[in-house]
Amino acid sequence: MPKRILNGTVTSDQNAQTVTVSVERRFTHPVLKKTIRKSKKYRAHDANEQFKVGDKVRIQECAPISKTKRWTVLTSADAE
């Protein structure tokens, strides 16, 4: 099964080797037919601590690293 890859924005880099990434998804409401924006935060592993608040990044699913971390940062989304 392929690992999911999401694009998001770093919202926090306070913890060691961890960044919090906010991922926004848009979808059409089934009844109202209106575009809805929902966001969710993911904690991702950043081994080199190279990403700062506001950076656009790509994160990939991985095996659990800690209690809350199940994602790793692949690259900066701006580089592609």
PDB file of N, CA, C and O in Angstrom:
ATOM      1  N   MET A   1       0.841  -1.183   0.000  1.00  0.00           N
ATOM      2  CA  MET A   1       0.000   0.000   0.000  1.00  0.00           C
ATOM      3  C   MET A   1       0.888   1.249   0.000  1.00  0.00           C
ATOM      4  O   MET A   1       1.793   1.364   0.827  1.00  0.00           O
ATOM      5  N   PRO A   2       0.636   2.177  -0.915  1.00  0.00           N
ATOM      6  CA  PRO A   2       1.490   3.368  -0.977  1.00  0.00           C
ATOM      7  C   PRO A   2       1.281   4.283   0.224  1.00  0.00           C
ATOM      8  O   PRO A   2       0.196   4.338   0.803  1.00  0.00           O
ATOM      9  N   LYS A   3       2.338   4.994   0.581  1.00  0.00           N
ATOM     10  CA  LYS A   3       2.264   5.913   1.709  1.00  0.00           C
ATOM     11  C   LYS A   3       1.676   7.231   1.239  1.00  0.00           C
ATOM     12  O   LYS A   3       1.992   7.710   0.150  1.00  0.00           O
ATOM     13  N   ARG A   4       0.819   7.815   2.066  1.00  0.00           N
ATOM     14  CA  ARG A   4       0.200   9.087   1.710  1.00  0.00           C
ATOM     15  C   ARG A   4       1.223  10.216   1.778  1.00  0.00           C
ATOM     16  O   ARG A   4       2.100  10.221   2.641  1.00  0.00           O
ATOM     17  N   ILE A   5       1.102  11.161   0.867  1.00  0.00           N
ATOM     18  CA  ILE A   5       1.943  12.359   0.862  1.00  0.00           C
ATOM     19  C   ILE A   5       1.006  13.559   0.862  1.00  0.00           C
ATOM     20  O   ILE A   5       0.100  13.649   0.034  1.00  0.00           O
ATOM     21  N   LEU A   6       1.230  14.481   1.799  1.00  0.00           N
ATOM     22  CA  LEU A   6       0.389  15.666   1.927  1.00  0.00           C
ATOM     23  C   LEU A   6       1.236  16.925   1.832  1.00  0.00           C
ATOM     24  O   LEU A   6       2.416  16.919   2.181  1.00  0.00           O
ATOM     25  N   ASN A   7       0.624  18.004   1.357  1.00  0.00           N
ATOM     26  CA  ASN A   7       1.272  19.313   1.308  1.00  0.00           C
ATOM     27  C   ASN A   7       0.686  20.178   2.409  1.00  0.00           C
ATOM     28  O   ASN A   7      -0.525  20.168   2.631  1.00  0.00           O
ATOM     29  N   GLY A   8       1.539  20.928   3.102  1.00  0.00           N
ATOM     30  CA  GLY A   8       1.042  21.781   4.167  1.00  0.00           C
ATOM     31  C   GLY A   8       2.023  22.882   4.514  1.00  0.00           C
ATOM     32  O   GLY A   8       3.057  23.052   3.869  1.00  0.00           O
ATOM     33  N   THR A   9       1.670  23.630   5.555  1.00  0.00           N
ATOM     34  CA  THR A   9       2.471  24.749   6.021  1.00  0.00           C
ATOM     35  C   THR A   9       2.915  24.497   7.446  1.00  0.00           C
ATOM     36  O   THR A   9       2.113  24.070   8.277  1.00  0.00           O
ATOM     37  N   VAL A  10       4.185  24.754   7.743  1.00  0.00           N
ATOM     38  CA  VAL A  10       4.706  24.580   9.102  1.00  0.00           C
ATOM     39  C   VAL A  10       4.112  25.677   9.984  1.00  0.00           C
ATOM     40  O   VAL A  10       4.221  26.865   9.681  1.00  0.00           O
ATOM     41  N   THR A  11       3.476  25.249  11.094  1.00  0.00           N
ATOM     42  CA  THR A  11       2.872  26.215  12.015  1.00  0.00           C
ATOM     43  C   THR A  11       3.653  26.316  13.319  1.00  0.00           C
ATOM     44  O   THR A  11       3.484  27.286  14.058  1.00  0.00           O
ATOM     45  N   SER A  12       4.508  25.332  13.620  1.00  0.00           N
ATOM     46  CA  SER A  12       5.311  25.383  14.834  1.00  0.00           C
ATOM     47  C   SER A  12       6.580  24.569  14.642  1.00  0.00           C
ATOM     48  O   SER A  12       6.565  23.506  14.021  1.00  0.00           O
ATOM     49  N   ASP A  13       7.692  25.091  15.191  1.00  0.00           N
ATOM     50  CA  ASP A  13       8.965  24.358  15.156  1.00  0.00           C
ATOM     51  C   ASP A  13       9.639  24.412  16.526  1.00  0.00           C
ATOM     52  O   ASP A  13      10.866  24.374  16.617  1.00  0.00           O
ATOM     53  N   GLN A  14       8.842  24.500  17.588  1.00  0.00           N
ATOM     54  CA  GLN A  14       9.354  24.666  18.940  1.00  0.00           C
ATOM     55  C   GLN A  14      10.031  23.406  19.488  1.00  0.00           C
ATOM     56  O   GLN A  14      10.981  23.505  20.265  1.00  0.00           O
ATOM     57  N   ASN A  15       9.554  22.230  19.093  1.00  0.00           N
ATOM     58  CA  ASN A  15      10.075  20.991  19.662  1.00  0.00           C
ATOM     59  C   ASN A  15      11.288  20.485  18.885  1.00  0.00           C
ATOM     60  O   ASN A  15      11.443  20.777  17.699  1.00  0.00           O
ATOM     61  N   ALA A  16      12.135  19.735  19.558  1.00  0.00           N
ATOM     62  CA  ALA A  16      13.344  19.197  18.943  1.00  0.00           C
ATOM     63  C   ALA A  16      12.978  18.152  17.894  1.00  0.00           C
ATOM     64  O   ALA A  16      12.240  17.209  18.181  1.00  0.00           O
ATOM     65  N   GLN A  17      13.491  18.319  16.686  1.00  0.00           N
ATOM     66  CA  GLN A  17      13.308  17.405  15.563  1.00  0.00           C
ATOM     67  C   GLN A  17      11.848  17.157  15.208  1.00  0.00           C
ATOM     68  O   GLN A  17      11.516  16.117  14.640  1.00  0.00           O
ATOM     69  N   THR A  18      10.977  18.103  15.537  1.00  0.00           N
ATOM     70  CA  THR A  18       9.558  17.967  15.241  1.00  0.00           C
ATOM     71  C   THR A  18       9.013  19.288  14.728  1.00  0.00           C
ATOM     72  O   THR A  18       9.339  20.353  15.252  1.00  0.00           O
ATOM     73  N   VAL A  19       8.176  19.207  13.694  1.00  0.00           N
ATOM     74  CA  VAL A  19       7.441  20.378  13.237  1.00  0.00           C
ATOM     75  C   VAL A  19       5.958  20.023  13.213  1.00  0.00           C
ATOM     76  O   VAL A  19       5.585  18.872  12.986  1.00  0.00           O
ATOM     77  N   THR A  20       5.127  21.022  13.449  1.00  0.00           N
ATOM     78  CA  THR A  20       3.687  20.848  13.326  1.00  0.00           C
ATOM     79  C   THR A  20       3.290  21.424  11.982  1.00  0.00           C
ATOM     80  O   THR A  20       3.587  22.578  11.674  1.00  0.00           O
ATOM     81  N   VAL A  21       2.609  20.598  11.176  1.00  0.00           N
ATOM     82  CA  VAL A  21       2.244  20.988   9.822  1.00  0.00           C
ATOM     83  C   VAL A  21       0.724  21.045   9.716  1.00  0.00           C
ATOM     84  O   VAL A  21       0.033  20.086  10.059  1.00  0.00           O
ATOM     85  N   SER A  22       0.210  22.176   9.237  1.00  0.00           N
ATOM     86  CA  SER A  22      -1.222  22.335   9.027  1.00  0.00           C
ATOM     87  C   SER A  22      -1.530  22.030   7.567  1.00  0.00           C
ATOM     88  O   SER A  22      -0.985  22.657   6.659  1.00  0.00           O
ATOM     89  N   VAL A  23      -2.418  21.047   7.355  1.00  0.00           N
ATOM     90  CA  VAL A  23      -2.788  20.632   6.003  1.00  0.00           C
ATOM     91  C   VAL A  23      -4.252  21.012   5.780  1.00  0.00           C
ATOM     92  O   VAL A  23      -5.128  20.643   6.562  1.00  0.00           O
ATOM     93  N   GLU A  24      -4.498  21.752   4.702  1.00  0.00           N
ATOM     94  CA  GLU A  24      -5.854  22.191   4.395  1.00  0.00           C
ATOM     95  C   GLU A  24      -6.417  21.359   3.259  1.00  0.00           C
ATOM     96  O   GLU A  24      -5.723  21.087   2.280  1.00  0.00           O
ATOM     97  N   ARG A  25      -7.684  20.950   3.387  1.00  0.00           N
ATOM     98  CA  ARG A  25      -8.337  20.251   2.292  1.00  0.00           C
ATOM     99  C   ARG A  25      -9.624  20.985   1.951  1.00  0.00           C
ATOM    100  O   ARG A  25     -10.284  21.546   2.825  1.00  0.00           O
ATOM    101  N   ARG A  26      -9.967  20.974   0.682  1.00  0.00           N
ATOM    102  CA  ARG A  26     -11.184  21.632   0.216  1.00  0.00           C
ATOM    103  C   ARG A  26     -12.082  20.587  -0.415  1.00  0.00           C
ATOM    104  O   ARG A  26     -11.614  19.700  -1.129  1.00  0.00           O
ATOM    105  N   PHE A  27     -13.376  20.696  -0.147  1.00  0.00           N
ATOM    106  CA  PHE A  27     -14.328  19.774  -0.735  1.00  0.00           C
ATOM    107  C   PHE A  27     -15.679  20.457  -0.846  1.00  0.00           C
ATOM    108  O   PHE A  27     -15.935  21.458  -0.176  1.00  0.00           O
ATOM    109  N   THR A  28     -16.530  19.923  -1.679  1.00  0.00           N
ATOM    110  CA  THR A  28     -17.864  20.468  -1.853  1.00  0.00           C
ATOM    111  C   THR A  28     -18.807  19.804  -0.861  1.00  0.00           C
ATOM    112  O   THR A  28     -18.845  18.578  -0.759  1.00  0.00           O
ATOM    113  N   HIS A  29     -19.564  20.607  -0.134  1.00  0.00           N
ATOM    114  CA  HIS A  29     -20.522  20.088   0.836  1.00  0.00           C
ATOM    115  C   HIS A  29     -21.606  19.320   0.086  1.00  0.00           C
ATOM    116  O   HIS A  29     -22.135  19.815  -0.909  1.00  0.00           O
ATOM    117  N   PRO A  30     -21.944  18.114   0.551  1.00  0.00           N
ATOM    118  CA  PRO A  30     -22.881  17.281  -0.203  1.00  0.00           C
ATOM    119  C   PRO A  30     -24.286  17.875  -0.333  1.00  0.00           C
ATOM    120  O   PRO A  30     -24.953  17.642  -1.341  1.00  0.00           O
ATOM    121  N   VAL A  31     -24.743  18.624   0.648  1.00  0.00           N
ATOM    122  CA  VAL A  31     -26.092  19.186   0.599  1.00  0.00           C
ATOM    123  C   VAL A  31     -26.078  20.637   0.123  1.00  0.00           C
ATOM    124  O   VAL A  31     -26.855  21.017  -0.753  1.00  0.00           O
ATOM    125  N   LEU A  32     -25.187  21.445   0.707  1.00  0.00           N
ATOM    126  CA  LEU A  32     -25.170  22.868   0.403  1.00  0.00           C
ATOM    127  C   LEU A  32     -24.482  23.206  -0.917  1.00  0.00           C
ATOM    128  O   LEU A  32     -24.655  24.306  -1.442  1.00  0.00           O
ATOM    129  N   LYS A  33     -23.698  22.262  -1.460  1.00  0.00           N
ATOM    130  CA  LYS A  33     -22.959  22.475  -2.704  1.00  0.00           C
ATOM    131  C   LYS A  33     -22.040  23.693  -2.617  1.00  0.00           C
ATOM    132  O   LYS A  33     -21.847  24.415  -3.596  1.00  0.00           O
ATOM    133  N   LYS A  34     -21.488  23.902  -1.446  1.00  0.00           N
ATOM    134  CA  LYS A  34     -20.605  25.029  -1.201  1.00  0.00           C
ATOM    135  C   LYS A  34     -19.216  24.473  -0.898  1.00  0.00           C
ATOM    136  O   LYS A  34     -19.096  23.430  -0.256  1.00  0.00           O
ATOM    137  N   THR A  35     -18.167  25.158  -1.354  1.00  0.00           N
ATOM    138  CA  THR A  35     -16.807  24.702  -1.096  1.00  0.00           C
ATOM    139  C   THR A  35     -16.449  24.979   0.356  1.00  0.00           C
ATOM    140  O   THR A  35     -16.547  26.113   0.825  1.00  0.00           O
ATOM    141  N   ILE A  36     -16.037  23.940   1.061  1.00  0.00           N
ATOM    142  CA  ILE A  36     -15.690  24.017   2.477  1.00  0.00           C
ATOM    143  C   ILE A  36     -14.187  23.826   2.623  1.00  0.00           C
ATOM    144  O   ILE A  36     -13.600  22.987   1.939  1.00  0.00           O
ATOM    145  N   ARG A  37     -13.552  24.603   3.518  1.00  0.00           N
ATOM    146  CA  ARG A  37     -12.131  24.441   3.825  1.00  0.00           C
ATOM    147  C   ARG A  37     -12.015  23.856   5.225  1.00  0.00           C
ATOM    148  O   ARG A  37     -12.555  24.410   6.183  1.00  0.00           O
ATOM    149  N   LYS A  38     -11.313  22.738   5.342  1.00  0.00           N
ATOM    150  CA  LYS A  38     -11.032  22.139   6.644  1.00  0.00           C
ATOM    151  C   LYS A  38      -9.537  21.949   6.765  1.00  0.00           C
ATOM    152  O   LYS A  38      -8.867  21.607   5.790  1.00  0.00           O
ATOM    153  N   SER A  39      -9.010  22.171   7.962  1.00  0.00           N
ATOM    154  CA  SER A  39      -7.581  21.971   8.152  1.00  0.00           C
ATOM    155  C   SER A  39      -7.349  21.026   9.318  1.00  0.00           C
ATOM    156  O   SER A  39      -8.160  20.927  10.239  1.00  0.00           O
ATOM    157  N   LYS A  40      -6.230  20.342   9.254  1.00  0.00           N
ATOM    158  CA  LYS A  40      -5.845  19.395  10.293  1.00  0.00           C
ATOM    159  C   LYS A  40      -4.350  19.537  10.520  1.00  0.00           C
ATOM    160  O   LYS A  40      -3.591  19.780   9.582  1.00  0.00           O
ATOM    161  N   LYS A  41      -3.932  19.384  11.769  1.00  0.00           N
ATOM    162  CA  LYS A  41      -2.514  19.501  12.092  1.00  0.00           C
ATOM    163  C   LYS A  41      -1.892  18.118  12.252  1.00  0.00           C
ATOM    164  O   LYS A  41      -2.479  17.220  12.855  1.00  0.00           O
ATOM    165  N   TYR A  42      -0.703  17.971  11.702  1.00  0.00           N
ATOM    166  CA  TYR A  42       0.064  16.739  11.818  1.00  0.00           C
ATOM    167  C   TYR A  42       1.417  17.080  12.421  1.00  0.00           C
ATOM    168  O   TYR A  42       1.987  18.129  12.121  1.00  0.00           O
ATOM    169  N   ARG A  43       1.933  16.196  13.271  1.00  0.00           N
ATOM    170  CA  ARG A  43       3.278  16.360  13.823  1.00  0.00           C
ATOM    171  C   ARG A  43       4.192  15.496  12.969  1.00  0.00           C
ATOM    172  O   ARG A  43       3.945  14.304  12.786  1.00  0.00           O
ATOM    173  N   ALA A  44       5.258  16.115  12.443  1.00  0.00           N
ATOM    174  CA  ALA A  44       6.158  15.429  11.520  1.00  0.00           C
ATOM    175  C   ALA A  44       7.599  15.505  12.008  1.00  0.00           C
ATOM    176  O   ALA A  44       8.008  16.470  12.653  1.00  0.00           O
ATOM    177  N   HIS A  45       8.354  14.460  11.681  1.00  0.00           N
ATOM    178  CA  HIS A  45       9.751  14.365  12.088  1.00  0.00           C
ATOM    179  C   HIS A  45      10.627  15.174  11.133  1.00  0.00           C
ATOM    180  O   HIS A  45      10.581  14.980   9.918  1.00  0.00           O
ATOM    181  N   ASP A  46      11.422  16.077  11.693  1.00  0.00           N
ATOM    182  CA  ASP A  46      12.351  16.914  10.931  1.00  0.00           C
ATOM    183  C   ASP A  46      13.731  16.726  11.559  1.00  0.00           C
ATOM    184  O   ASP A  46      14.121  17.476  12.454  1.00  0.00           O
ATOM    185  N   ALA A  47      14.467  15.716  11.082  1.00  0.00           N
ATOM    186  CA  ALA A  47      15.722  15.314  11.716  1.00  0.00           C
ATOM    187  C   ALA A  47      16.762  16.429  11.769  1.00  0.00           C
ATOM    188  O   ALA A  47      17.466  16.569  12.769  1.00  0.00           O
ATOM    189  N   ASN A  48      16.865  17.220  10.707  1.00  0.00           N
ATOM    190  CA  ASN A  48      17.898  18.255  10.643  1.00  0.00           C
ATOM    191  C   ASN A  48      17.428  19.601  11.172  1.00  0.00           C
ATOM    192  O   ASN A  48      18.204  20.556  11.198  1.00  0.00           O
ATOM    193  N   GLU A  49      16.203  19.693  11.584  1.00  0.00           N
ATOM    194  CA  GLU A  49      15.606  20.937  12.087  1.00  0.00           C
ATOM    195  C   GLU A  49      15.821  22.084  11.106  1.00  0.00           C
ATOM    196  O   GLU A  49      16.224  23.179  11.499  1.00  0.00           O
ATOM    197  N   GLN A  50      15.551  21.827   9.828  1.00  0.00           N
ATOM    198  CA  GLN A  50      15.804  22.830   8.790  1.00  0.00           C
ATOM    199  C   GLN A  50      14.579  23.642   8.407  1.00  0.00           C
ATOM    200  O   GLN A  50      14.718  24.655   7.722  1.00  0.00           O
ATOM    201  N   PHE A  51      13.385  23.240   8.822  1.00  0.00           N
ATOM    202  CA  PHE A  51      12.172  23.942   8.428  1.00  0.00           C
ATOM    203  C   PHE A  51      11.693  24.879   9.525  1.00  0.00           C
ATOM    204  O   PHE A  51      11.717  24.536  10.707  1.00  0.00           O
ATOM    205  N   LYS A  52      11.261  26.057   9.124  1.00  0.00           N
ATOM    206  CA  LYS A  52      10.815  27.089  10.052  1.00  0.00           C
ATOM    207  C   LYS A  52       9.333  27.387   9.830  1.00  0.00           C
ATOM    208  O   LYS A  52       8.738  26.924   8.857  1.00  0.00           O
ATOM    209  N   VAL A  53       8.743  28.161  10.739  1.00  0.00           N
ATOM    210  CA  VAL A  53       7.330  28.524  10.650  1.00  0.00           C
ATOM    211  C   VAL A  53       7.070  29.263   9.334  1.00  0.00           C
ATOM    212  O   VAL A  53       7.808  30.177   8.967  1.00  0.00           O
ATOM    213  N   GLY A  54       6.015  28.855   8.635  1.00  0.00           N
ATOM    214  CA  GLY A  54       5.649  29.492   7.371  1.00  0.00           C
ATOM    215  C   GLY A  54       6.137  28.752   6.144  1.00  0.00           C
ATOM    216  O   GLY A  54       5.669  29.030   5.040  1.00  0.00           O
ATOM    217  N   ASP A  55       7.071  27.809   6.299  1.00  0.00           N
ATOM    218  CA  ASP A  55       7.571  27.050   5.153  1.00  0.00           C
ATOM    219  C   ASP A  55       6.499  26.098   4.634  1.00  0.00           C
ATOM    220  O   ASP A  55       5.752  25.498   5.407  1.00  0.00           O
ATOM    221  N   LYS A  56       6.439  25.972   3.299  1.00  0.00           N
ATOM    222  CA  LYS A  56       5.563  24.989   2.668  1.00  0.00           C
ATOM    223  C   LYS A  56       6.350  23.684   2.572  1.00  0.00           C
ATOM    224  O   LYS A  56       7.467  23.668   2.055  1.00  0.00           O
ATOM    225  N   VAL A  57       5.774  22.596   3.068  1.00  0.00           N
ATOM    226  CA  VAL A  57       6.491  21.318   3.083  1.00  0.00           C
ATOM    227  C   VAL A  57       5.590  20.187   2.583  1.00  0.00           C
ATOM    228  O   VAL A  57       4.368  20.320   2.514  1.00  0.00           O
ATOM    229  N   ARG A  58       6.235  19.075   2.237  1.00  0.00           N
ATOM    230  CA  ARG A  58       5.535  17.834   1.893  1.00  0.00           C
ATOM    231  C   ARG A  58       5.857  16.825   2.984  1.00  0.00           C
ATOM    232  O   ARG A  58       7.022  16.649   3.340  1.00  0.00           O
ATOM    233  N   ILE A  59       4.840  16.163   3.515  1.00  0.00           N
ATOM    234  CA  ILE A  59       5.054  15.163   4.552  1.00  0.00           C
ATOM    235  C   ILE A  59       4.566  13.805   4.057  1.00  0.00           C
ATOM    236  O   ILE A  59       3.625  13.714   3.269  1.00  0.00           O
ATOM    237  N   GLN A  60       5.227  12.752   4.539  1.00  0.00           N
ATOM    238  CA  GLN A  60       4.893  11.391   4.124  1.00  0.00           C
ATOM    239  C   GLN A  60       4.635  10.536   5.352  1.00  0.00           C
ATOM    240  O   GLN A  60       5.305  10.669   6.376  1.00  0.00           O
ATOM    241  N   GLU A  61       3.662   9.664   5.232  1.00  0.00           N
ATOM    242  CA  GLU A  61       3.317   8.733   6.293  1.00  0.00           C
ATOM    243  C   GLU A  61       4.495   7.802   6.573  1.00  0.00           C
ATOM    244  O   GLU A  61       5.237   7.439   5.660  1.00  0.00           O
ATOM    245  N   CYS A  62       4.664   7.416   7.845  1.00  0.00           N
ATOM    246  CA  CYS A  62       5.746   6.495   8.198  1.00  0.00           C
ATOM    247  C   CYS A  62       5.329   5.690   9.434  1.00  0.00           C
ATOM    248  O   CYS A  62       4.246   5.885   9.984  1.00  0.00           O
ATOM    249  N   ALA A  63       6.198   4.800   9.848  1.00  0.00           N
ATOM    250  CA  ALA A  63       5.955   4.040  11.076  1.00  0.00           C
ATOM    251  C   ALA A  63       6.011   4.993  12.263  1.00  0.00           C
ATOM    252  O   ALA A  63       6.699   6.011  12.193  1.00  0.00           O
ATOM    253  N   PRO A  64       5.308   4.692  13.346  1.00  0.00           N
ATOM    254  CA  PRO A  64       5.312   5.602  14.501  1.00  0.00           C
ATOM    255  C   PRO A  64       6.714   5.872  15.027  1.00  0.00           C
ATOM    256  O   PRO A  64       7.496   4.951  15.267  1.00  0.00           O
ATOM    257  N   ILE A  65       7.017   7.164  15.202  1.00  0.00           N
ATOM    258  CA  ILE A  65       8.314   7.591  15.726  1.00  0.00           C
ATOM    259  C   ILE A  65       8.197   7.891  17.212  1.00  0.00           C
ATOM    260  O   ILE A  65       9.124   7.628  17.978  1.00  0.00           O
ATOM    261  N   SER A  66       7.055   8.442  17.621  1.00  0.00           N
ATOM    262  CA  SER A  66       6.778   8.721  19.024  1.00  0.00           C
ATOM    263  C   SER A  66       5.267   8.605  19.228  1.00  0.00           C
ATOM    264  O   SER A  66       4.552   8.125  18.349  1.00  0.00           O
ATOM    265  N   LYS A  67       4.792   9.041  20.378  1.00  0.00           N
ATOM    266  CA  LYS A  67       3.363   8.945  20.692  1.00  0.00           C
ATOM    267  C   LYS A  67       2.495   9.679  19.670  1.00  0.00           C
ATOM    268  O   LYS A  67       1.413   9.208  19.319  1.00  0.00           O
ATOM    269  N   THR A  68       2.967  10.828  19.195  1.00  0.00           N
ATOM    270  CA  THR A  68       2.146  11.631  18.288  1.00  0.00           C
ATOM    271  C   THR A  68       2.691  11.729  16.865  1.00  0.00           C
ATOM    272  O   THR A  68       1.976  12.181  15.971  1.00  0.00           O
ATOM    273  N   LYS A  69       3.941  11.315  16.632  1.00  0.00           N
ATOM    274  CA  LYS A  69       4.550  11.481  15.302  1.00  0.00           C
ATOM    275  C   LYS A  69       4.401  10.220  14.460  1.00  0.00           C
ATOM    276  O   LYS A  69       4.899   9.153  14.818  1.00  0.00           O
ATOM    277  N   ARG A  70       3.693  10.367  13.314  1.00  0.00           N
ATOM    278  CA  ARG A  70       3.549   9.279  12.346  1.00  0.00           C
ATOM    279  C   ARG A  70       3.858   9.757  10.933  1.00  0.00           C
ATOM    280  O   ARG A  70       3.533   9.079   9.958  1.00  0.00           O
ATOM    281  N   TRP A  71       4.486  10.925  10.823  1.00  0.00           N
ATOM    282  CA  TRP A  71       4.810  11.521   9.534  1.00  0.00           C
ATOM    283  C   TRP A  71       6.257  12.002   9.538  1.00  0.00           C
ATOM    284  O   TRP A  71       6.795  12.341  10.592  1.00  0.00           O
ATOM    285  N   THR A  72       6.885  12.033   8.370  1.00  0.00           N
ATOM    286  CA  THR A  72       8.219  12.625   8.223  1.00  0.00           C
ATOM    287  C   THR A  72       8.158  13.680   7.136  1.00  0.00           C
ATOM    288  O   THR A  72       7.375  13.576   6.192  1.00  0.00           O
ATOM    289  N   VAL A  73       8.996  14.701   7.282  1.00  0.00           N
ATOM    290  CA  VAL A  73       9.054  15.761   6.268  1.00  0.00           C
ATOM    291  C   VAL A  73       9.911  15.266   5.110  1.00  0.00           C
ATOM    292  O   VAL A  73      11.051  14.847   5.309  1.00  0.00           O
ATOM    293  N   LEU A  74       9.357  15.317   3.898  1.00  0.00           N
ATOM    294  CA  LEU A  74      10.116  14.897   2.721  1.00  0.00           C
ATOM    295  C   LEU A  74      10.996  16.042   2.238  1.00  0.00           C
ATOM    296  O   LEU A  74      12.221  15.982   2.339  1.00  0.00           O
ATOM    297  N   THR A  75      10.368  17.071   1.718  1.00  0.00           N
ATOM    298  CA  THR A  75      11.094  18.204   1.155  1.00  0.00           C
ATOM    299  C   THR A  75      10.282  19.459   1.343  1.00  0.00           C
ATOM    300  O   THR A  75       9.147  19.424   1.817  1.00  0.00           O
ATOM    301  N   SER A  76      10.875  20.557   0.969  1.00  0.00           N
ATOM    302  CA  SER A  76      10.140  21.808   0.912  1.00  0.00           C
ATOM    303  C   SER A  76       9.268  21.773  -0.335  1.00  0.00           C
ATOM    304  O   SER A  76       9.734  21.383  -1.406  1.00  0.00           O
ATOM    305  N   ALA A  77       8.019  22.171  -0.208  1.00  0.00           N
ATOM    306  CA  ALA A  77       7.102  22.150  -1.357  1.00  0.00           C
ATOM    307  C   ALA A  77       7.480  23.211  -2.371  1.00  0.00           C
ATOM    308  O   ALA A  77       7.096  23.101  -3.536  1.00  0.00           O
ATOM    309  N   ASP A  78       8.223  24.243  -1.968  1.00  0.00           N
ATOM    310  CA  ASP A  78       8.634  25.315  -2.875  1.00  0.00           C
ATOM    311  C   ASP A  78       9.701  24.828  -3.857  1.00  0.00           C
ATOM    312  O   ASP A  78       9.847  25.389  -4.943  1.00  0.00           O
ATOM    313  N   ALA A  79      10.446  23.787  -3.478  1.00  0.00           N
ATOM    314  CA  ALA A  79      11.564  23.329  -4.316  1.00  0.00           C
ATOM    315  C   ALA A  79      11.096  22.627  -5.572  1.00  0.00           C
ATOM    316  O   ALA A  79      11.879  22.423  -6.500  1.00  0.00           O
ATOM    317  N   GLU A  80       9.812  22.252  -5.612  1.00  0.00           N
ATOM    318  CA  GLU A  80       9.350  21.496  -6.782  1.00  0.00           C
ATOM    319  C   GLU A  80       8.547  22.321  -7.729  1.00  0.00           C
ATOM    320  O   GLU A  80       8.094  21.816  -8.757  1.00  0.00           O
TER     321      GLU A  80
END
